[in-house]
Amino acid sequence: MSYFAEKQPLVADIFSRYPDSPQGRRSALMPLLREVQDAEGFVSESRMAEIAALCGTTATEVRSVMSFYSTYHTLPTGKYHLQVCSTLMCALAGSDELWDHLVETLDVQPGEVSADGRFSVQKVECLGSCGTAPMMQINDDGYYENVGPGKCARILASLRNDLQPLPDNPVPVTVGADGRQVLATGQAIGSSVTGLHRLPEQAGGEA
């Protein structure tokens, strides 16, 4: 069954944001993907083909775009999709331990949904919250920062009761004029750009 067949005003609105050209139609690919995923939790093969037809491209290109962004899912996800930042800064601060704790405690692996339908997990690339590592994002709702074992246990206990805690930081993360990340509490963390200094020039070469 077509997803967009009865949503033509929505489709027209999305396409109206882009030039009336083949390239413009292809530019609508990402908001169309987001529309399906927000409604169904993931984008199936049939939905990829439908979006490809709307945009005048191929399902292969649609999948290629999806594969570049961890925000898109080709498999069903749980009610609470836990995304753990796994890049270097978070890894140094303990994200590997956080990940191991999640998959062991929830008994779930990437691409799977827990037996109760609540949880799925995913490693993602940098979420831009390096000053508060290790951190994770739940669905698209915000960032949970400085997540140690105790905090992780409290978050999971709340989610098991379908009480999602408020995130430490909304999305997008707030960054002050000095380049420091600002938490929801108003606390500024990290280093300021005012502390940067020019590297010394190398002898016989340019800086």
C-alpha positions as CSV (number, residue, x, y, z in Angstrom):
1,M,0.0,0.0,0.0
2,S,1.3,3.4,-0.9
3,Y,2.3,5.7,1.9
4,F,2.0,9.0,0.0
5,A,-1.0,8.2,-2.2
6,E,-3.4,10.0,0.2
7,K,-0.9,12.6,1.3
8,Q,-0.6,14.6,-1.9
9,P,-0.8,18.0,-0.2
10,L,2.1,17.1,2.0
11,V,4.1,15.9,-1.0
12,A,3.3,19.1,-2.9
13,D,4.4,21.2,0.1
14,I,7.8,19.3,0.4
15,F,8.5,19.7,-3.4
16,S,7.5,23.4,-3.2
17,R,10.6,24.0,-1.1
18,Y,13.0,23.1,-3.9
19,P,13.5,24.3,-7.6
20,D,11.1,22.8,-10.2
21,S,13.8,20.7,-11.8
22,P,15.1,17.1,-11.7
23,Q,17.8,18.1,-9.3
24,G,15.2,20.0,-7.2
25,R,13.0,16.9,-7.0
26,R,15.9,14.8,-5.8
27,S,16.5,17.3,-3.1
28,A,13.2,16.4,-1.5
29,L,14.5,12.9,-0.9
30,M,15.6,13.5,2.7
31,P,12.4,15.2,4.0
32,L,10.4,12.4,2.4
33,L,12.5,9.8,4.2
34,R,12.0,11.7,7.5
35,E,8.3,11.8,6.9
36,V,8.1,8.0,6.5
37,Q,10.4,7.2,9.4
38,D,8.6,9.5,11.8
39,A,5.4,7.7,11.0
40,E,6.6,4.1,10.8
41,G,9.8,4.0,12.8
42,F,12.0,2.9,9.8
43,V,12.0,3.0,6.0
44,S,11.2,-0.3,4.3
45,E,12.3,-1.4,0.8
46,S,8.8,-0.6,-0.6
47,R,8.9,2.9,0.9
48,M,12.4,3.4,-0.6
49,A,11.0,2.5,-4.0
50,E,8.0,4.8,-3.6
51,I,10.2,7.7,-2.6
52,A,12.6,7.0,-5.5
53,A,9.6,7.2,-7.9
54,L,8.5,10.5,-6.5
55,C,12.0,12.0,-6.7
56,G,12.8,10.6,-10.2
57,T,15.7,8.5,-9.0
58,T,16.4,4.9,-8.0
59,A,15.8,2.9,-4.9
60,T,19.6,2.2,-4.9
61,E,20.3,6.0,-4.6
62,V,17.7,6.3,-1.8
63,R,19.4,3.5,0.1
64,S,22.8,5.1,-0.6
65,V,21.6,8.4,1.0
66,M,20.2,6.5,4.0
67,S,23.4,4.7,4.6
68,F,25.3,7.9,4.9
69,Y,23.2,9.2,7.9
70,S,22.8,7.1,11.0
71,T,19.5,8.9,11.6
72,Y,17.7,6.8,9.0
73,H,16.8,3.2,9.8
74,T,16.1,0.3,7.4
75,L,15.0,-2.0,10.2
76,P,12.3,-1.6,12.8
77,T,13.5,0.2,16.0
78,G,12.2,-0.1,19.6
79,K,10.1,2.5,21.3
80,Y,13.3,3.9,22.8
81,H,16.2,3.9,20.3
82,L,19.4,4.3,22.2
83,Q,22.3,5.8,20.2
84,V,25.7,5.8,21.7
85,C,28.4,8.1,20.3
86,S,31.4,5.9,19.6
87,T,34.0,8.3,18.2
88,L,37.3,8.9,19.8
89,M,36.5,11.5,22.5
90,C,33.6,9.4,23.8
91,A,35.6,6.2,23.5
92,L,38.4,7.7,25.7
93,A,35.7,8.8,28.2
94,G,34.1,5.3,28.4
95,S,31.6,4.9,25.6
96,D,32.8,1.4,24.9
97,E,31.9,0.4,28.5
98,L,28.6,2.2,28.2
99,W,27.8,0.3,25.0
100,D,28.8,-3.1,26.5
101,H,26.6,-2.4,29.5
102,L,23.6,-1.6,27.3
103,V,23.8,-4.6,25.0
104,E,24.4,-6.9,28.0
105,T,21.7,-5.4,30.2
106,L,19.0,-5.2,27.5
107,D,20.1,-8.4,25.7
108,V,19.9,-6.7,22.4
109,Q,22.2,-6.2,19.4
110,P,22.2,-3.6,16.6
111,G,19.3,-4.4,14.2
112,E,17.4,-6.1,17.0
113,V,14.5,-5.0,19.2
114,S,14.2,-6.2,22.8
115,A,11.5,-8.8,23.5
116,D,9.2,-6.2,25.1
117,G,9.5,-3.9,22.1
118,R,11.0,-1.1,24.1
119,F,14.7,-1.0,23.2
120,S,17.0,-0.9,20.3
121,V,20.6,0.2,20.2
122,Q,23.0,1.7,17.7
123,K,26.5,3.1,17.6
124,V,26.7,6.4,15.8
125,E,29.3,8.9,14.8
126,C,30.1,12.1,16.6
127,L,27.0,13.8,18.0
128,G,28.8,17.0,18.8
129,S,28.8,16.7,22.6
130,C,32.4,15.9,23.1
131,G,32.7,17.9,26.4
132,T,30.1,15.7,28.1
133,A,31.3,12.2,27.0
134,P,30.2,9.5,27.3
135,M,26.8,10.4,26.0
136,M,23.8,9.0,24.2
137,Q,20.7,10.1,22.4
138,I,17.3,8.6,22.9
139,N,15.2,8.8,19.7
140,D,15.5,12.3,18.4
141,D,14.6,13.9,21.7
142,G,17.9,15.1,23.1
143,Y,21.2,14.3,24.7
144,Y,21.9,12.4,27.9
145,E,25.4,13.4,29.0
146,N,28.2,12.1,31.3
147,V,26.4,8.7,31.3
148,G,28.2,6.5,33.8
149,P,26.9,3.1,35.2
150,G,24.7,4.7,37.8
151,K,23.1,7.2,35.5
152,C,22.6,4.6,32.8
153,A,20.8,2.3,35.3
154,R,18.5,5.1,36.4
155,I,17.6,6.0,32.7
156,L,16.9,2.4,31.9
157,A,14.7,1.9,35.0
158,S,12.7,4.9,34.0
159,L,12.3,3.8,30.4
160,R,11.2,0.3,31.5
161,N,8.3,2.1,33.2
162,D,7.7,4.2,30.1
163,L,8.8,7.4,31.9
164,Q,11.5,9.0,29.6
165,P,13.7,11.3,31.7
166,L,14.2,14.8,30.4
167,P,17.4,15.1,28.4
168,D,20.4,17.0,29.7
169,N,20.5,19.0,26.5
170,P,18.0,19.5,23.8
171,V,18.9,19.1,20.1
172,P,20.6,21.0,18.6
173,V,23.2,21.5,21.3
174,T,23.6,25.1,22.3
175,V,27.1,26.6,21.8
176,G,28.0,30.1,23.1
177,A,29.7,32.9,21.3
178,D,33.0,31.8,22.9
179,G,32.7,28.3,21.4
180,R,31.9,26.6,24.7
181,Q,29.0,24.1,24.9
182,V,26.2,25.2,27.1
183,L,24.1,22.7,29.1
184,A,20.4,22.9,29.7
185,T,21.3,24.1,33.2
186,G,23.2,27.1,31.8
187,Q,26.6,25.7,32.7
188,A,29.3,26.3,30.1
189,I,31.7,23.5,29.6
190,G,34.8,22.8,27.5
191,S,37.5,25.3,26.4
192,S,36.9,28.7,25.0
193,V,38.2,29.9,21.7
194,T,39.8,32.8,23.5
195,G,42.3,30.3,24.9
196,L,43.6,29.4,21.4
197,H,47.0,30.7,20.3
198,R,49.0,30.7,17.2
199,L,51.5,27.9,16.7
200,P,55.1,29.1,16.6
201,E,56.6,29.4,13.2
202,Q,59.0,26.7,12.0
203,A,62.5,27.8,11.2
204,G,63.0,28.1,7.4
205,G,59.3,27.5,6.7
206,E,55.9,29.0,6.9
207,A,53.7,28.9,10.0
